[in-house]
Amino acid sequence: MLETYSQAELVPLVGHEVLDANGKSVGYVDLLFADDATGQPEWIGLWNGVWGTRPRVLVPLRGIELVEDELRLPWTEDVVKSAPAYDDEDDRGLFGDDSDVIGISPEKEREAYAHYGVEPLTAAPEGVPRARFRALVVDVRASGATRR
């Protein structure tokens, strides 16, 4: 299961095709979202590969399997298509140290967990709710990732 993978192990999966529970292609890994405090990856951003046809959606790492170079989800296409979405302008400015980073707002995080019926891999920090997942910048050609 991908929730046990490190950032370094997940980076090469950016661009990989993703299949739903029925084996149907639902898109490609577009982004990885990691916990800002721990660096632990928890979400992938999924894109269908065709500009402007539907939004990019969040998918939790929990339950995704890598089987013979295929990423397989435990959810059907309907569940994935109706998941909370993000785009290039979504949630910018959530992290004061970098206003250009794509982040997941606390509201969207709660909505996404509820949508998939899963619990967080890492506990949310106590106190004032704040964004905790930011997109990793991945240069696929160099197979590297940096946190922004």
C-alpha positions as CSV (number, residue, x, y, z in Angstrom):
1,M,0.0,0.0,0.0
2,L,1.3,3.4,-1.0
3,E,0.7,4.9,2.5
4,T,3.8,3.1,3.7
5,Y,6.0,4.7,0.9
6,S,8.4,7.5,1.5
7,Q,8.6,10.7,-0.6
8,A,11.6,9.2,-2.4
9,E,9.7,6.0,-3.3
10,L,6.6,8.0,-4.5
11,V,8.4,10.5,-6.7
12,P,8.9,8.1,-9.6
13,L,5.2,7.4,-9.6
14,V,4.3,11.0,-10.8
15,G,3.0,10.6,-14.3
16,H,1.9,7.0,-13.7
17,E,-1.5,5.9,-15.0
18,V,-4.0,5.1,-12.2
19,L,-6.7,2.4,-12.4
20,D,-10.0,2.3,-10.5
21,A,-11.3,-0.7,-8.6
22,N,-12.7,-2.1,-11.8
23,G,-9.4,-1.8,-13.7
24,K,-10.5,1.3,-15.7
25,S,-8.1,4.2,-16.2
26,V,-9.1,7.2,-14.2
27,G,-6.1,9.4,-14.9
28,Y,-2.4,10.0,-14.0
29,V,-0.6,11.1,-10.8
30,D,-0.2,14.8,-11.2
31,L,1.0,15.9,-7.7
32,L,2.0,14.5,-4.4
33,F,0.8,16.3,-1.2
34,A,2.8,15.9,1.9
35,D,2.3,16.9,5.6
36,D,4.0,20.2,6.0
37,A,5.4,19.4,9.5
38,T,6.5,15.8,8.9
39,G,7.0,15.5,5.2
40,Q,4.8,12.4,5.2
41,P,3.0,12.0,1.8
42,E,-0.7,11.5,2.3
43,W,-2.5,12.5,-1.0
44,I,-2.0,12.3,-4.7
45,G,-3.5,14.8,-7.2
46,L,-5.1,12.9,-10.0
47,W,-5.4,14.4,-13.5
48,N,-7.2,12.8,-16.5
49,G,-4.5,14.1,-18.9
50,V,-6.8,16.2,-21.1
51,W,-6.8,19.9,-20.4
52,G,-10.1,21.5,-19.5
53,T,-12.2,18.4,-19.5
54,R,-12.7,18.0,-15.7
55,P,-11.0,19.1,-12.6
56,R,-8.0,17.5,-11.0
57,V,-9.0,15.6,-7.9
58,L,-7.5,14.5,-4.6
59,V,-7.1,10.8,-3.8
60,P,-5.7,9.5,-0.5
61,L,-2.6,7.3,-0.6
62,R,-4.4,4.9,1.8
63,G,-5.4,1.8,0.0
64,I,-3.6,2.4,-3.3
65,E,-1.6,-0.5,-4.5
66,L,1.3,-0.7,-6.9
67,V,1.0,-4.0,-8.8
68,E,3.3,-4.8,-11.6
69,D,3.8,-1.1,-12.4
70,E,0.1,-0.3,-12.2
71,L,-1.4,2.0,-9.5
72,R,-4.7,0.5,-8.4
73,L,-7.3,2.3,-6.4
74,P,-9.8,0.7,-4.1
75,W,-12.5,3.1,-5.4
76,T,-14.6,3.2,-8.6
77,E,-14.4,5.9,-11.2
78,D,-17.7,7.5,-9.9
79,V,-16.2,8.0,-6.5
80,V,-13.0,9.4,-7.9
81,K,-14.7,11.8,-10.4
82,S,-16.9,13.2,-7.6
83,A,-14.0,13.8,-5.2
84,P,-12.9,17.2,-4.0
85,A,-11.0,19.0,-6.7
86,Y,-8.0,21.3,-6.9
87,D,-6.4,23.3,-9.7
88,D,-3.4,25.4,-10.3
89,E,-5.0,28.4,-8.5
90,D,-6.5,26.4,-5.7
91,D,-5.5,27.3,-2.1
92,R,-2.5,29.5,-2.9
93,G,-1.4,31.6,-0.1
94,L,-2.2,29.0,2.6
95,F,1.5,28.7,3.4
96,G,2.9,32.1,4.3
97,D,6.4,31.1,3.5
98,D,5.5,30.5,-0.2
99,S,2.4,32.0,-1.7
100,D,2.8,30.1,-5.0
101,V,2.5,26.6,-3.5
102,I,-0.7,24.5,-4.0
103,G,-2.1,23.5,-0.6
104,I,-5.1,21.7,0.7
105,S,-7.2,23.9,3.0
106,P,-8.5,22.4,6.3
107,E,-12.0,22.4,4.9
108,K,-11.0,20.6,1.7
109,E,-9.0,18.1,3.8
110,R,-12.1,17.3,5.9
111,E,-14.3,17.0,2.9
112,A,-11.8,14.7,1.1
113,Y,-11.5,12.4,4.1
114,A,-15.2,12.2,4.4
115,H,-15.7,11.6,0.7
116,Y,-13.4,8.6,0.7
117,G,-14.4,7.4,4.2
118,V,-10.8,7.2,5.4
119,E,-9.0,8.5,8.5
120,P,-5.9,10.7,8.3
121,L,-2.5,8.9,8.3
122,T,-1.1,11.6,10.5
123,A,-3.0,13.5,13.3
124,A,-3.8,17.1,12.7
125,P,-1.9,19.5,14.9
126,E,-3.9,20.8,17.9
127,G,-5.0,24.4,18.2
128,V,-5.9,26.7,15.3
129,P,-6.9,24.8,12.2
130,R,-4.4,25.5,9.4
131,A,-3.4,24.0,6.1
132,R,-1.0,21.1,6.6
133,F,-0.7,19.5,3.1
134,R,1.4,21.2,0.4
135,A,2.2,19.9,-3.0
136,L,5.7,18.6,-3.6
137,V,7.4,20.1,-6.6
138,V,8.5,17.1,-8.7
139,D,10.8,17.3,-11.7
140,V,10.0,14.1,-13.4
141,R,13.1,14.3,-15.7
142,A,15.4,14.5,-12.7
143,S,13.3,12.3,-10.5
144,G,13.6,14.6,-7.6
145,A,11.2,16.3,-5.2
146,T,11.4,19.4,-3.1
147,R,9.0,20.8,-0.6
148,R,7.9,24.3,-1.2
